[in-house]
Each structure stands twice: as C-alpha cells, then as structure tokens.
Amino acid sequence: MVPFVLIALIGSAFVVGALIVAAGGQDRLAEQAEARAVNNEIERLRQQAERAVLDYSYWDQAVENLVETFNPAWTTDNLGSYVSDVHGIDVSYVLDPDNRVTYAYAPGTSAVVNPFIRFSGGLDVLVKQARQTKPDAPPVPATGFLRDGNTLHIAAASALTSYETVGGRRIDKGTRWVLLFTVELNPRAIAEMAAHVGLDDFAVAFSSAAPPPPHVVVKQANGHPAGYLTWSGAHPGRDMLWWSLPGLGVILVLLVGLGGVFVRRAVDTALRLESQTAAAIAQKMRSETYLAVAGTMMVALDRDGRVTMVNRKACDVLGYREDEIMGMDWLETLVAPEHRDRQRRVSGAALAGDIESVREHETLVVAKGGERRLIAWYNNVVDDPQGGFRGTLSSGQDITAKRQTEDAFRQLQFRFQALLDHSPSAIFLKDTEGRFVFANKEFARRARTRVEDVVGKTDFDFLDDETARRLEAIDREVMDTRQTRQTEIAMITLDGPRTIVSMKFPILDENGTLIGIGGIGTDITEHAQAKEAAQKLQADLAQVLRLGTVGEIASGLAHEINQPLTAVMNYAVGMLRRLRSGGVQPEDTIRVFEIIAEQARRAGDIVRRMRQFVRREGPGFSEANINRAIREAIDLVTADATQLHVAIEFDLDESLPPILADAVQVQQAILNLARNALDAMAGETAAALPRQLTLKTRQTEAGMIEVTVRDTGPGIPERIRSRVLDPFFSTRKGAMGMGLPICRTIVTAHGGTLWFTTSPDKGTSFHFTLPVAPRVAVEAEPATPETPAGRARVSR
C-alpha cells in the first residue's frame, strides 16, 4: 500500500507540481502576450503620429505656407483641426531652422508652452534626427516618447525642406523646418488602449524604481526611462489551478504532465503565429502608409497594361478615385494619343527584357477632366516567382509646371536678349576687375568688333589710355559707394569725337556682395549739337528782336539825343558871342561849360545804352542790380511814353539783393514788356482810361526777386488769353509775335517763371521772377574726369 501511496503521493505531487509549473508558465505567457499587445498598441499610436507627419496630400502646400510664406490661416485649418480630426493628433508644433516656434496647436489647454520647455527627455534629439533627411530623398520621421510633467506623449517629427530647381536638378536650399506631432497618453487614450488590449487597471506610473510586473518600460527619445505602463495582469494558469484541483483529482494528476507539454506547445505555436500575423499586419500597414503619403505617383500595371495598384498622389494628379482607376486600360484611357506609340515601344521593351530602355521616359497623360499632364516616369519590371514578366511598377513626377516654366524662361531669355540687342544704347556688364562679361550689339558696333570678342576685355582694349583711365575711375567710385552714377563724357571713338551719357550701377548677389557693375551708354552727340544750334538760333532771334525794337523806338531816341545836342549847340553859340563881345568874365563861363558837359554826357549815356542793348555777345551771367537794369531799359522808351501821354511810375524796393543774370537779356525782357504795355494803352479803346506804366520789384517769401510791369489798358480778351505766350501770335499788325515767347525763354533760362494777370478796364500785369545771386565760397576740389583741378564750387 505504501508503495502505491508513495506512488500516488509522488504521482499527485508530480501532477500538482506539473500543474503549478504549467500554471506559472501559462501566467508568464499571458503576461508576455499582454506586454506584446501593449507594445503593438504603442506601435499603432506611433504609426498614427508618423502617418500624420508623412501625410503628403498637403506636403507642397505645407512647404509653401510654412517655409516660404507663413500663412496662419492655412496652418490652423490644415495642421490644427486637420491632423487632429484625421489622424487623432493632440498637439502640433512647427519649428523654424533655429528651433523657434512659429505655430502651435493644443486643444483643451489655456496656453501653449514652448515644446523645449514643455517636453523633457530628448525633444532636441527628435528634431535633430528629423533634420537628417538627405536632399532628394523622402523625409524620414523621427519618433519616440516625450514626457510632459506626469503625461506621456508619443511624438513624431519630420523635416519640411524647400528646394529650387537648377539645370533640371533639385538643389536643397538648406531650409530645415520641422513638423512635430504628438499623441497624448491621457486618461482617454489610456482607456482606449486598455479597451483595445482588454486589460484592467491600465495606467501610467512614474517612479524611481520599477513597479512589480506586469509592466512595460517607456523610454524617452534620449534613451532615459520616462515611466512605466502598468496593469493588473491576467493569471489564467493560477485561476486554472485553483479551479481544476478540486475536480481534477487523480485524472489531472495523471494527465497534468501530458497536458502541460501540450499546452506549452500550443501556446508557443499560438504565440508564434500571433507574432507572425502582427508583423505581417504591421508591414502591410507600413507599406500602405508609404504608398498613401508618397510625394510621387505610384502605378503598377500587369502584362496587359491594366492598373493593378495606384496611390493617392496618382489619383490626385489624374483626377480619378482609386476604385475608378483600378483595372483601367492605361494605354487606351490615360495616355495621350500622340504618346501611345511611344508607350507601346516601352511596353514591348519590357516584355523583351530590355530594362534599361524602359527605366526612364516621359509620357503625356490625360486626366479625368481632359487636362494634359507631362509625367516623368521611373519604371521597374516586376517578375513572377517563375522568372516570367508579371508587369511594371512605376513612380512618376508631374513635371508639367516645371516644363512650362522652363519654356517660359527660355522665351523670356530670347526676348530679353532681343530687347538688349536692338537697344540704341550700348549696354554692358563688368566684373570687379573691369573685364566685360556681357555686351549688346550696339556696344560691339561702337567698338568695331563682335559681341563674343568683347567678353574678357577691358576699356583699354577699345579706347585711348586717358579716356579708359577716366572710365576706370568712375567704375571704382561706383563700386566703392555702391551708388548709381550718371556722367556726361566727351571721348574720341572710332566714330570720331562723341558725347556719351553713361549711367553705371553696382550689381550685387543675393547676399549683398558686390560682383560687378553694369552700364548703359547713350550717344547724345547729335542731341547736343541740335541743342547748341537751337540756342544759337534763339540768340540770333533775340538779337533780331532787339534790333527791331531799336528800330521801332528810333524816332524817340533821336528826339532824346537831339535835345541835349541842341542845348550844347545853343550854349556854345551864345558863349562864342559873349566871348567875341569881350564882356565875359572867366567865372561867368564855368556854369555854361558845366551845362554843356552835362548835356553832352546825357547824349552819350543815351547812345551807350542803345549800343549796349543792341551789342551782340554771348550770354554772360554776373551779379546785377535789378532796379538799375529796369531804369536803364525804361530810359529807352521814355520818349515814346511822353508822346503817348503815359506816366511812368517806379515802385522799386531799394533793399533788394543783387541777382545772378545776363543784364542785357533781362533788360530785353523788361523792354519788350514795357513796349507791349505802351501799345496796350495807345489804342482807341484806352483813350478814355488813365495812362500809367508802373514798374515794381519785391522779394517773395521763397527768396526770389519778382518784377511786375503793369499797364492801365483795356486788358487781354478772354478768348485769346491762352494764346498770348504762344510763338508767332500777335494782335499787332505786322508783328512777329515772338516778343513774349522770347521773354519767357529768357526768364526760364535764368531759373524763373513768367505769368500775367488781367481784367477788363483794369489793365494787365506781367510778372516774372529771378533768382538771387548766391553767396560764393570757393573750395578746393580734387581733379576728377568731371571736375577739373581748380574749379570753384558755388554754394548757397
């Protein structure tokens, strides 16, 4: 019995021990399964955050609205509510290349804190990893846990990089903005995780020491522990042990060993299958995510040319839904008719195994709305397991806008070159060493060479040394001051002496560094000659008008001269009689000779003024007294005024400063206006009016000297007022009509303005202004091509 009892006891102990071992093993397996489920749930949340930052459906817009031009409205709509609603993101940040926050979105909080202050545990590591994406490569997100106080976040960061296309290649501009999205493990998220994995008392624990199992260690992005995910683990083995012992008895004792082995194998098999299934599901989800958010079109065709796979980007470009395009005949439906033969050759090459001829090509496709898009394809042949051709997998980039931009740029370049080549001005560009890097056809024509022979040469290759040195000095001044400089230069060219107006300007690169100068040279030789001829013609016309004026007042001048000469003759004859009679004392002759001398001087002054007025000289500006000029000019019309019974009144400000003017020209203007005033008061319409010629001077508030010539004639009729100052217009019969235009030209040349005021029965007043002579200060200036040595500089 004892042996049997011993055997029974041993057997029972063996069975019980086996049950305990099996129960412990089952509990450990359950704990491992729960931990894997928790880790799978964490992986799901991580992929959720990763999908958000890789959502390429708005990637180009994100670069444009975040990197190139920050758009707060777009950011709120597409980074805040969009990723929150679509991807379940709780917190969104946008960081510029200096890690400054340009946008933040965190619903349910009263204020958003800077992420580098808010999160502990390696945010800088995540950001740095995200910025490691290489140019021309899809961005690689950086993911990890971050801790915000007593809250954990699953974070994903991805770089936003802007490029520019140069010569058909995308060049990284170095801009590294970062999108940072987090999924918060708040009570709601913890409850959802617990529901997904079927765990009780699922929570986050923060402690310096690890809690008792079961738990999952949560490590931050920098590798340091952030906390623990804990739960009340299931104990199927222990429960089974307590429930099985009363009923199992001897049977369980006998079968426990076999049962434990079977359970262990079954559990191992189940766990292995579960692990393989979870890995397959994760791989499938990852592949689908990459296809969905890829920034390029992805299309797979079978050997018959029908679509077997298409991603979101391709659907967006083609305008079809995925269910519409699947199974569609690619060649007959989507390829433009003119490119179908080329596509057939590509397909034939693929069937023939010529991979290289299939790999890269461009095809014009027709979208659903009829819009044509040019796509650059990169193809790969897909073989079946037996090595036969199964189809093609192609990635495509929409280059329609790029090609249009390139074509437009080429057209713009051709037009710009044509514009420069047909410009009458010589246009050129130089480097900082004075070597030509560009010149248009007009520059080459003046240099008697070809455009391509100008590049690399300097001014010394086309001009004499003196002129070249002058131009070199101007170039150096433009580069030193970085200011545009315009100069007028007389030079000897292959076309002879020419006058050139040259405008030179600095050329800076995008960083503000000087890289050269540009210039536009306009030949104004003919213009200067025409201007000089016009000035000479105007001077000749003014001389003719002066001579005509003297001719018109000749009778009055003769009377003026005759009076003093008659007085001289009468006094001389009387004195001769008295001398012959012998009754004259020497002291009696003194007063007579004084009178004779005074009358002779009076006649001489009249002749001098007349000769000075009609003398033909070039314009000469000097300081002059405007009141003296007025009196001398009016002396020439005093006789005519007396004959017309016109009273002359002077209202002259004797405190006026001198003017800088050509006194003869100013007197001509005053004389013309005075004679017009006398003519206005000589007509029958002015017979009943008082006749008075008034000349007035004053200094205006602007510091100019104003001269007024006022008559009391009938005024200027309204119908001809707008034509009074027009050349060749006159109301006097036989007059040239150039008096007033010459007056206006003289005044304008002196820097002044001529105008008139008139009213019926109150006369007409002509006004003009002249500048005050400047106070001259002579300062020594260095000799330059435009400022010869020793020239005085006038300052006011």
Steps between C-alpha positions, in 0.01 A plus 500: 500500500775725597661466167174579335443787740849610443445459135167682530653769711795525273266492202272758658791712596631461149165590352449791739853616434444465129175696532675772699781516245248506217293766677812712559607455139154586376496811721839602362382441144187701569712778643725494192195503271358797689834681476512430123145629466595816689809543281286446188262768625794735557623417149155580364505843666854559379398416142199727546730792583742397225222490240401852600843651440534304174159600365622620160149591385577854608883485508566753218245734653668455839839600358346802328288614797748420780850532356478747213214722618349442842120486476333481846152433359617208288706367791206494741270330249750241376730431794265561787155370430603284201757277669292496816187382318666270244793356693397550865791732574475685831786752474656657187808722478692661213866586569715723277870418426598676826254284703272796560130421521309652207175313563349290776167323541388329819122474547370501853783703650483866599853576379754330279849468650821493296564128427861519618371618838191282501652163408788337678703211379655560158279728291823643362604146403175447305534837321863435413418152365214642290737751341735223385288434190722513192412724200293329229402227747161446668502642850567246776291570809652482846272352766519445872349568841506844663396583853285804587487506879300188593376444149669297225488593131579284199674751272593499131711769329567546130694760303342743257766586242474751215690449175564692185553345159822592320591337170243228541623405851342575834741688724442495873472863617595394850173595663419247774162565654353227720145378552456352849179302571420316824235260619439554870464201733229673698229317696285474188785351295595265786138382523489439123824302516369294788183430302702398191719255690237394757700591810377616839647782708714615204694811613824700475732489799788738576745373760872476553478122546329256263154387619424131532409323175314505276622831351662651189789742535447823307827659385525860387663606171835546675492144634421583863197337669195724506260270687323168493176368351347275766188287521339221697617197311286200423597175683341223292738240638437586864127521441508173318698347786251607767202398298647173378640349817164406666359338188808359336609266775690204389420553128670836496788346695542244224441738212660816633834416355369429153264798528780733600712394204208532263400839638855626481535394139160634413575832664839523329340425166223753561747765607717434198201525267379812680843659471525416130149632438570825689826550306320440170223741593753764610697458177182528295393812689845653456502426127151642456601811698810559289303459179225730625725784607770467235568828320527326161249312292511121541330284235524124444392341168457136413632344179181613320555863598217518755533683831547266796616753759489879529578735789330816621743736319429337165126527563536868583696572179271294276176617662360148554403315814694184574201276430449674163855456379560142618482260203502786248688453170786744554605540138157546341343709778765711667788545252464787249445372143824650368704316768334158469746368240790593727328324794450189285874496424576529872265211579656293220847566638383390845361173360829447316697546823671826394483662844728796423279629217196474727642660814456873426267677259245785481135450410214740444190378687140622485327562834133437564405861425690497169802685636834381359788439740860413412635226731862389538493125572754272665403141425589162642406160358319266741565128448291209624654223716573292190706787348239607246382856434212591729477877446658834579516718810552866414561813703415827326558870562266763353737734312233697310549823692877455500510453122268797445722713724811391310336579165380838628847577634660417166250722319564780750874458453466523120281811527729663752800434277314640199404808702862561601636437150255746342555773757661817358702526821820309568429261791769303679590315820844482662652299780677665794828495304355710219475213252190485282274200562215613273443756225215557255529552125505882521802488732679263263411721202649807664812302589522371139508138616274202561298436816687180579834683467407755770480253790821490704636833377513842670447863397873527419443259208252737330586858613806721540680475832379836636131428433536144629656627826213748545245222455699275734486771771121527460469119522702499821283776650181306418641184662629686807179696564258238360301788356378559145708763321401691182764701315535678167832419337661637183721235346676415177362178356543316173201705379679826586434743789181399678309615810378206710262503797600199707298356789686244708357299788629232742396134468453306824432132555224363723723546807573866424856429381628718215564285192540767233348807339265562212480792265280661237669746265286729282658699216358855523740663251226590252270608782770729647573647158129563440469662843798726430354595161164579661668721759690684227180542298324634808784747564486613135124547525538700822761717327262558208222593741731742681595665172133512405414655835770765451366568152149545637617748766753673272294820463461533876872435552584762234286752686668405829846546347400817312396685817840490676686560173281809427564625851877451450491689170291789639721548808815474289376760244388737779833466676687576173301823454573611853868417463523697176328799659767492768251551783538160662695429813667159544284411797189559282603218265521230770126441532454502119770239447351286782162507322666416165687207662184372673297505176781331308525226769121458478520443125792262549309296759208459257735381225688268743183335623374453147832352385516271804143384436561409135853365554528134395675297770475151641305455822695613804361457850622735773365685798266782394276760666146433379381856577786654296425261212132605508581875497750466213251296294214744564723793394478356145118534490466827693458701180227268370322519837511879486348504152219269616446709816581194717626566849780270618502406868771304679415297813844345554624336818849649543599239764491211254812279474675471161389241246716254303400572142594618151406867541450561126255208468309612812480855358371356171221320688412819696509712183274254310246500784513880531445550124208254507354704789540826303335339196210382721442859617539656151184357344165671467347275765742647754445866407258566786710316761781650711834405349763382744790255470606360839819299565522325835755274668480295818648188664263202533470266799690240301798740474453582128497853353162577339468768228157636400424708186144637532297708252157661523381382160177312415642160600537181295177353356414163648482331161874552434646471850605140450697597187676813620830320571491283186774563241398703189173616658443875510207743493714770338502512124837414351651383832695172514328384818830393661538772767321322783638151413852649505422657839384165636810323359730757661326473838494117489871489408569707812306252720189716533133497394295742284122546536235770464175617661239707319145632535278718276548879548763444771799418286750218488792413726789282383706342779824309490742374763880480505729322749717689746876487437652227721760564763812353345742290699797354317608155615784299358387178333718212387537462128261245353382428145191711569658765732822652355759610756444850640132534404295695757194340652212743561289452813203693629 
